[in-house]
Amino acid sequence: MPDVKHFDPDATLETVVRLFWRQGVASTGIQDIVNATGLNRSSLYATFGGKMQLYHTALERYADSRSRPVLDRLAEDERGLPAVADFFTGLIETRCSGEYAQWGCMVSNAHAGAENVDPAIRALLDRQHKRLRDALHAALLNAQAHGQLAPGADPAATAEVLALLAHGVNLRSRAGADAGQLRQTVATALHAISCPAA
């Protein structure tokens, strides 16, 4: 087997991200990681530390490489509610079809798993939730400026509700929820916050 000097840690970490994302940390043992990466345990431990250290590194990579670009695009999109609608459309499409169908979101999966009792994991999840909420808040402020929000709708409070809806989409899709039902739920939520005249 390759030793610590003869493998690509970046490629290995990407393999581990996919493994934890698909199976969850509780269902993934060190032997599963050894089998998926082709590395021996000593190489894994020397490079990444123990299983929970490796999981934390993988979760951070997922948040930075997969979630952050999507949230940055949402925050920078000045269209308002159409940007929010497109965010959810893309989310449902990714979660319900293609290579990652029914994998859910690694971050949302961690919110629902026992691993969230780890202080380092909890801190990462809190930071990621704030990123999600802030991106939605930015989009809703644009919506408000465009006159798209219903009278009395509070962008900050609404962003929190929509962030929870995004987590719900992630978790329900992992459980095999129908994409059409998820789209209808999102459409209902967005209709409730939309200005009738917009």
Order of alpha helices (4+ residues) and beta strands (2+ residues): alpha-alpha-alpha-alpha-alpha-alpha-alpha-alpha-alpha-alpha
